[in-house]
Every structure is written in C-alpha cells, then in structure tokens.
Amino acid sequence: MGLWYAISGILLLIFFVVIGIEGIGLYSLFAIFIPYAAILLFVVGFIYRVLKWASSPVPFHIPTVSGQQKSLPWIKADNINSPYTTGGVVKRLALEILLFRSLLKNEKVEIDAPHRLLFRTSVLLWLGAMAFHWSLLVILLRHLRFFLEPVPSVVVILQRVDSIFQNLLPILYISDLIIVIALAYLFLRRVIYPQVKYISLPSDYFVLLTIAGIALSGVLMRLIFKVDLVQVKEWVMAMLSFRPMPPKGVSLLFYIHLFFVSLLIAYFPLSKLMHMPGIFLSPTKNMRNTSRNDRHINPWNHPVKVHTYEEYEEEFRNPMKEVGLPVEKE
C-alpha cells in the first residue's frame, strides 16, 4: 500500500510541474522561488537536526564492539572492532563511511533444514549500496562544473574518467548507468522480499522514486531531450550571485529534474537521509571502548542532594537506640 502512495505522489508532482510550466507558465516559481526555498529549508533543517543530536545526553558508555577489548598487556586487542584510542575510532568511522563495513558484516539468517540455521553475508545488498552511494558522489562532483568558474581541473579529470570507455555522442557516463542499475536493485529489493516490504514505509519508496526521477530525467536530458548547458550554467551563476532569472531555451524535462532536486534537498533534513551527518554523532560509533580503564560519567547529570548515613543517624539516633538498633556514635 505504501508503494502505491509513493507512486501516486510522484505522478501528482510531475503533473503539478507540467501544469505549472506548460499550462500556466510559472517559470520563475520553478526556476527561482522553489530552489531558493529548498536550500533555505535544507540549511535550517540540517543545522537544527545536528544541533539537536549534539545536545542529546549520552548517559551510558555504549560503543558498538565486535572484537577483543583492551585489557591485559598479553591479550591482543582489536583497535578497529573495539577501538580504545581516538585513532582507532577514526579508522572505524572511515571504513564505515567509505566502505560501509557494518553493512558488509551484516548477516542474513536462513533456515536450511529443521533446526538448522545458516548465516550468510548480504554481499549483494552491500554491492548495491556501494554502487549507489559512490556513483551518486561522482555525479554530484561532476555537477560542480555548473557552479564553479573556472571549472577545477579535478572535476574535468573526473568527468573524463567517468566517460573513459565511451566513444559515443552524446556521452553516456559510467556513473549514470551504475546509479540507475543500483536504484533498480534497491527498489526491487523492497518490493520482492517480504521481510523488507513489511518494514518499508511510504517515505522509503518516496525517497527512492524521487532519486530515480532525478537520475532518469538527467540521463534523458543528456541522451534524448537535449538541454542547452550554456544556458543552464548562466542560470546557476545568476542564482549564486542573487540575480536570478529563469533559464532560456530549456525543455520541460529540465524543470521536472530541477523540481525533484529541490524536493529532495528540502526533504533531506526530515528524512532518513540524515544518516549522513548522523553517523558522526552516533555514540555507538564515535566513543572509545575504554570502560575497563575509564569511568564514564554522564555530564548531563544534575547534582543530587543525598542523605548520608551519618546524617540519617544524627536525625534518628534516639529512636534507633530505643528500639535496640546499633548506632556508630553514642
């Protein structure tokens, strides 16, 4: 049911753009006001979520570990699976961010026979996630050529490497092909597997379909419905200089692409996509496993006035002596 809600929402949004551009001609709304509003919502929402997480108390020492903790000198400790130094925490975070290490270590359980369980690594899911995130990063870096003038040589080299195996005109980038395949796999996985489908919310499908709409519209603009990239860059530079004006000579597909990008940017702080900055603020990942060496004290604990035994005996000494209870001070 959540899938159809998401599909219906995406189709309604496309219809909204078509009516707004082709029917009413609201070019300034879709090319100026909506992108500016999306960026503003993103910045405000992003800062709010990060500050809220940063101010949350961490009353317990809760690093996630899967290796030998540092204890006695003659016992070999695992400084990545159970980091006890800041360097170990940095290494584990780097492996998590760049290679999705915990996802690779994730195991799926299958019943092979009565009373027999098999534990297998979800390599296909890991490959799909890696392909999606890294291709998305390459695409974002390639798009810097629209925002920077002159274009950095790093971006030019990346663009050439991304199309190194192509002798076609127009060029089909490798990252475009990979992200479409990865999105198709991640979408079908949510639809086909009953366990994943059961826990999937309409928002999960909506984000996937929004990113798919961005990717597909971008590929179509490159291969079929050509867009004047010079006009696009002039529009971007005008937006950056706060002298906005709608782009000239661009097709409806560009406005659909831009609207979905703006929608994703505005929705980002409200969605699960905030796991990107969240991993840096997760105490299960950023804490050292030093519970045997250091005492973790919750810094948010308020001072509590306690009633010591000396004070208790001072207050009730006489009644205690009357009933025969021992007292330390006569």
Order of alpha helices (4+ residues) and beta strands (2+ residues): alpha-alpha-alpha-alpha-beta-beta-alpha-alpha-alpha-alpha-alpha-alpha-alpha-alpha-alpha-alpha
